[in-house]
């Protein structure tokens, strides 16, 4: 209840950041799909740059919304993880063709699992289309596991799997962005009286917590 009230009062800042990341990943995924296997490792520089920029964007987004979104620390963790992996790939650009899929796979697996948690957060906010985000996140988890399982799935190209993982992650970013935009617009869609009632209810909740805490200390 308090998380929803916080979102209504503060609104969502920079809702478009996940969309920018999503478009970046989709574009990179399409490009990866067009390259031959021989040049796959040379793409590590593109992977590193995409992780660095997405990590910075996610860090900014999470810190900006630390009072608005429940579980914002997970977004911050994801941003830091992406940034660190991006730096790692820059430091070791000659990573082998067997190692690179693990870096990409684990990163996207974390993002997909994070997305699944976000979907349930949106459900708690009352966003009816939260299931779309959950479905895309679940698909991302499956694809990440398939990518990590290579060369067990020898009939599936590593290049194709990597491209699909990036594209699905990009779709997740765009859907997530559109969903939280609904939360951003929520304060503009409620009347002044309702806002006043929400502020009053929030104040009462805070006072109740203080009284309970004071009672426990004296008891």
C-alpha positions as CSV (number, residue, x, y, z in Angstrom):
1,X,0.0,0.0,0.0
2,X,2.7,2.5,1.0
3,X,4.7,1.7,-2.2
4,X,1.8,2.5,-4.4
5,X,1.1,5.7,-2.4
6,X,4.8,6.7,-2.9
7,X,4.5,6.1,-6.6
8,X,1.4,8.3,-6.9
9,X,3.0,11.1,-4.9
10,X,6.4,11.2,-6.4
11,X,5.8,9.9,-9.9
12,X,8.3,8.0,-12.1
13,X,11.3,9.9,-13.3
14,X,13.1,9.2,-16.6
15,X,10.6,6.5,-17.7
16,X,12.1,6.5,-21.2
17,X,15.5,5.2,-20.1
18,X,14.5,1.5,-20.2
19,X,13.1,2.2,-23.7
20,X,16.5,3.6,-24.8
21,X,18.2,0.6,-23.5
22,X,15.7,-1.7,-25.2
23,X,16.1,0.0,-28.5
24,X,19.9,-0.3,-28.1
25,X,19.7,-4.0,-27.4
26,X,17.3,-4.8,-30.3
27,X,19.5,-2.9,-32.7
28,X,22.6,-4.8,-31.5
29,X,20.7,-8.1,-31.6
30,X,19.7,-7.5,-35.2
31,X,23.3,-6.6,-36.1
32,X,24.6,-9.7,-34.3
33,X,22.2,-11.9,-36.4
34,X,23.9,-10.6,-39.6
35,X,27.5,-11.4,-38.7
36,X,29.2,-14.7,-39.4
37,X,30.5,-16.9,-36.6
38,X,34.1,-16.0,-37.4
39,X,33.6,-12.4,-36.4
40,X,31.6,-13.2,-33.2
41,X,34.4,-12.6,-30.8
42,X,35.3,-9.3,-32.4
43,X,31.9,-8.1,-31.3
44,X,33.1,-8.0,-27.7
45,X,33.8,-4.3,-28.0
46,X,30.2,-3.7,-29.0
47,X,29.0,-5.9,-26.1
48,X,31.2,-3.9,-23.7
49,X,29.9,-0.6,-24.9
50,X,26.3,-1.7,-24.7
51,X,26.8,-3.0,-21.2
52,X,28.6,0.2,-20.1
53,X,26.0,2.6,-21.5
54,X,23.0,0.5,-20.3
55,X,24.6,0.2,-16.9
56,X,25.0,3.9,-16.5
57,X,21.5,4.5,-17.7
58,X,20.1,1.9,-15.2
59,X,22.1,3.4,-12.3
60,X,20.7,6.9,-13.1
61,X,17.2,5.5,-13.4
62,X,17.3,3.5,-10.2
63,X,18.7,6.4,-8.1
64,X,16.3,8.8,-9.6
65,X,13.4,6.6,-8.6
66,X,14.5,5.3,-5.2
67,X,11.4,6.9,-3.6
68,X,9.0,5.8,-6.3
69,X,9.7,2.2,-7.2
70,X,9.6,-0.8,-4.9
71,X,12.8,-2.8,-5.2
72,X,14.8,0.0,-6.9
73,X,17.9,-1.5,-5.4
74,X,17.6,-4.4,-7.9
75,X,17.7,-2.0,-10.8
76,X,20.8,-0.4,-9.2
77,X,22.4,-3.8,-8.8
78,X,21.6,-4.7,-12.5
79,X,23.1,-1.4,-13.6
80,X,26.3,-1.9,-11.6
81,X,26.6,-5.5,-12.9
82,X,26.3,-4.4,-16.5
83,X,28.8,-1.6,-16.0
84,X,31.4,-3.9,-14.4
85,X,31.0,-6.6,-17.2
86,X,31.3,-3.9,-19.8
87,X,34.6,-2.7,-18.2
88,X,35.7,-6.4,-18.0
89,X,35.1,-6.9,-21.7
90,X,37.1,-3.8,-22.6
91,X,40.0,-5.0,-20.4
92,X,39.9,-8.4,-22.0
93,X,38.7,-8.0,-25.6
94,X,40.3,-11.2,-26.7
95,X,37.8,-13.3,-24.7
96,X,37.3,-16.7,-26.4
97,X,34.2,-17.8,-28.3
98,X,33.4,-20.2,-25.5
99,X,33.7,-17.5,-22.8
100,X,31.8,-14.7,-24.4
101,X,28.4,-16.5,-24.5
102,X,28.7,-17.1,-20.7
103,X,29.3,-13.4,-20.0
104,X,26.3,-12.4,-22.2
105,X,24.2,-15.3,-21.0
106,X,24.6,-14.6,-17.3
107,X,24.1,-10.9,-17.8
108,X,20.8,-11.4,-19.7
109,X,19.7,-14.1,-17.3
110,X,20.0,-11.6,-14.4
111,X,18.1,-9.0,-16.4
112,X,15.3,-11.5,-17.3
113,X,15.0,-12.6,-13.7
114,X,14.9,-9.0,-12.6
115,X,12.2,-8.4,-15.2
116,X,10.1,-11.1,-13.8
117,X,10.3,-9.5,-10.4
118,X,9.4,-6.1,-11.9
119,X,6.4,-7.7,-13.5
120,X,5.1,-8.8,-10.2
121,X,5.8,-5.3,-8.7
122,X,3.7,-3.8,-11.5
123,X,1.0,-6.3,-10.6
124,X,1.0,-4.9,-7.1
125,X,0.7,-1.4,-8.5
126,X,-2.5,-2.5,-10.3
127,X,-1.0,-2.4,-13.9
128,X,-3.3,-4.8,-15.7
129,X,-0.9,-5.7,-18.5
130,X,1.9,-6.8,-16.2
131,X,1.6,-10.3,-17.7
132,X,3.2,-9.1,-21.0
133,X,6.3,-8.2,-19.1
134,X,6.3,-11.5,-17.2
135,X,5.9,-13.5,-20.4
136,X,8.8,-11.7,-22.1
137,X,11.0,-12.1,-19.0
138,X,10.3,-15.8,-18.8
139,X,11.2,-16.1,-22.5
140,X,14.5,-14.3,-21.8
141,X,15.3,-16.7,-19.0
142,X,14.7,-19.7,-21.2
143,X,16.9,-18.2,-24.0
144,X,19.6,-17.3,-21.6
145,X,19.7,-20.9,-20.3
146,X,19.9,-22.2,-23.9
147,X,22.8,-19.8,-24.6
148,X,24.6,-20.9,-21.5
149,X,24.0,-24.6,-22.4
150,X,25.9,-24.4,-25.6
151,X,27.5,-26.5,-27.1
152,X,24.8,-28.9,-25.9
153,X,22.4,-27.4,-28.3
154,X,24.8,-27.9,-31.2
155,X,22.0,-27.4,-33.8
156,X,21.5,-23.8,-32.7
157,X,24.1,-21.2,-33.7
158,X,25.7,-19.2,-30.9
159,X,25.4,-16.1,-33.0
160,X,21.7,-16.7,-33.5
161,X,21.1,-17.4,-29.8
162,X,23.0,-14.3,-28.7
163,X,21.0,-12.2,-31.1
164,X,17.7,-13.6,-29.8
165,X,18.7,-13.0,-26.2
166,X,19.6,-9.3,-27.0
167,X,16.4,-8.8,-28.9
168,X,14.1,-10.3,-26.2
169,X,15.9,-8.2,-23.6
170,X,15.3,-5.2,-25.7
171,X,11.6,-6.0,-26.0
172,X,11.5,-6.3,-22.3
173,X,13.0,-2.8,-21.9
174,X,10.5,-1.2,-24.2
175,X,7.5,-3.0,-22.5
176,X,8.8,-2.1,-19.1
177,X,9.2,1.6,-20.1
178,X,5.6,1.8,-21.4
179,X,4.3,0.2,-18.2
180,X,6.0,2.5,-15.8
181,X,4.9,5.5,-18.0
182,X,1.4,4.6,-16.9
183,X,2.6,5.0,-13.3
184,X,4.2,8.3,-14.2
185,X,1.0,9.6,-15.7
186,X,-1.0,8.4,-12.7
187,X,-0.6,11.6,-10.6
188,X,-2.0,13.6,-13.5
189,X,-5.1,11.4,-13.8
190,X,-6.4,11.8,-10.3
191,X,-8.2,14.7,-8.8
192,X,-7.0,17.2,-6.3
193,X,-9.4,15.8,-3.6
194,X,-8.0,12.3,-4.1
195,X,-4.4,13.6,-3.9
196,X,-5.3,15.4,-0.6
197,X,-6.8,12.2,0.8
198,X,-3.7,10.3,-0.2
199,X,-1.5,12.8,1.5
200,X,-3.7,12.6,4.6
201,X,-3.6,8.8,4.6
202,X,0.2,8.8,4.2
203,X,0.5,11.2,7.2
204,X,-1.8,9.0,9.3
205,X,0.3,5.9,8.4
206,X,3.5,7.7,9.4
207,X,2.0,8.9,12.7
208,X,0.7,5.4,13.4
209,X,4.1,3.9,12.8
210,X,5.7,6.5,15.1
211,X,3.2,5.8,17.8
212,X,3.7,2.1,17.5
213,X,7.4,2.5,17.7
214,X,7.1,4.8,20.7
215,X,4.8,2.3,22.4
216,X,7.3,-0.6,21.8
217,X,10.2,1.4,23.2
218,X,8.3,2.4,26.4
219,X,7.0,-1.2,26.8
